Amino acid sequence: MSDGRAFQDGYPEDVAHCYGCGRLNEAGIQLKSYWDGDETVARYTPRPEHTAIPGYVYGGLVASLIDCHGTGSAAAAGSRVAGVDEASEPLLRYVTASLQVDYLAPTPMGVELEVRGVIEQVKGRKVVVEETVSAGDAVVARGRVVAVQMPQTMTPAEGPVETRLR
Ligand SMILES: CCCCCCCCCCCCCCCC(=O)SCCNC(=O)CCNC(=O)[C@H](O)C(C)(C)COP(=O)(O)OP(=O)(O)OC[C@H]1O[C@@H](n2cnc3c(N)ncnc32)[C@H](O)[C@@H]1OP(=O)(O)O
């Protein structure tokens, strides 16, 4: 677990600016996801600016973790099915079609969160990932991402990085 290249490190450079998972977004979360057996896992400790009320994490941050771990897991699972060498080749690119989040308990600050994904379905261009977010032994959120391999027509915007969509 957590050995080798993170899924997000396999994103091509022109789509590595996502706020949640882009390794080239210095102000972002830079989430890193890995295989753990048949599941996927990412860990992240929220920063003070991710506060909802003092002591608790903003729900949008929790949703971002589920979103980007979901698309990363989809990239890894879809690439594996397509025969891409995950360790060295660029991964297939997926975007979020649907993001569902259930908040089960307040998420404490100052704790490393663990995001776990289970690949429920790989079908054509679609990958469905079921996820949990845990703080210690407590599952604080559940989520589901439907990710779709981006159409060939969807390309990053031209111009300076800060003006591009992603
Ligand atoms: C944003 C620009 C980026 C440009 C480069 C990106 C590069 C990526 C790199 C990684 C980056 C990470 C990113 C982080 C996560 C974001 O934040 S991504 C940003 C937020 N997401 C978006 O902006 C996506 C906007 N939506 C779209 O562009 C289009 O709706 C989509 C998602 C590409 C799907 O459109 P489509 O290709 O026409 O899909 P379509 O063929 O109709 O459906 C394919 C399958 O998906 C299912 N599906 C489609 N939509 C839905 C839905 N909403 N609910 C449930 N199922 C659905 C269909 O039912 C179908 O399933 P099956 O019938 O085969 O079982």
The ligand as a Gaussian input file, in Angstrom:
#p B3LYP/6-31G(d) Opt

LIG

0 1
 C      -13.977000      19.477000     -16.568000
 C      -13.149000      19.513000     -17.827000
 C      -11.912000      18.738000     -17.705000
 C      -11.046000      18.578000     -18.941000
 C       -9.897000      17.611000     -18.743000
 C      -10.265000      16.622000     -17.702000
 C       -9.162000      15.629000     -17.438000
 C       -9.463000      14.931000     -16.173000
 C       -8.270000      14.597000     -15.396000
 C       -8.622000      14.252000     -14.010000
 C       -9.287000      15.413000     -13.329000
 C       -9.985000      14.990000     -12.075000
 C      -11.156000      15.781000     -11.905000
 C      -11.778000      15.703000     -10.568000
 C      -13.173000      15.648000     -10.597000
 C      -13.833000      16.898000     -11.279000
 O      -13.974000      17.843000     -10.602000
 S      -14.190000      16.782000     -12.902000
 C      -15.090000      18.316000     -13.173000
 C      -16.567000      18.148000     -12.956000
 N      -17.156000      17.356000     -14.005000
 C      -17.449000      17.888000     -15.220000
 O      -17.218000      19.046000     -15.504000
 C      -18.064000      16.946000     -16.207000
 C      -19.220000      17.604000     -16.948000
 N      -20.016000      16.592000     -17.636000
 C      -19.643000      16.126000     -18.840000
 O      -18.705000      16.617000     -19.476000
 C      -20.443000      14.984000     -19.419000
 O      -21.722000      14.979000     -18.842000
 C      -19.737000      13.620000     -19.138000
 C      -19.517000      13.354000     -17.651000
 C      -18.378000      13.576000     -19.862000
 C      -20.630000      12.469000     -19.624000
 O      -21.117000      12.811000     -20.919000
 P      -21.074000      11.765000     -22.096000
 O      -19.652000      11.507000     -22.480000
 O      -21.988000      12.232000     -23.181000
 O      -21.642000      10.483000     -21.369000
 P      -22.655000       9.427000     -21.930000
 O      -22.010000       8.736000     -23.111000
 O      -24.019000       9.985000     -22.089000
 O      -22.717000       8.406000     -20.700000
 C      -21.706000       7.452000     -20.424000
 C      -22.178000       6.617000     -19.235000
 O      -22.143000       7.465000     -18.056000
 C      -23.454000       7.555000     -17.469000
 N      -23.679000       8.917000     -16.982000
 C      -23.429000      10.078000     -17.639000
 N      -23.754000      11.124000     -16.868000
 C      -24.214000      10.608000     -15.706000
 C      -24.700000      11.186000     -14.492000
 N      -24.751000      12.507000     -14.314000
 N      -25.088000      10.351000     -13.499000
 C      -25.004000       9.015000     -13.627000
 N      -24.534000       8.395000     -14.764000
 C      -24.155000       9.195000     -15.769000
 C      -24.426000       7.217000     -18.593000
 O      -25.653000       6.722000     -18.102000
 C      -23.638000       6.172000     -19.354000
 O      -23.728000       4.941000     -18.678000
 P      -24.148000       3.572000     -19.432000
 O      -25.427000       3.882000     -20.164000
 O      -23.016000       3.284000     -20.389000
 O      -24.295000       2.568000     -18.354000

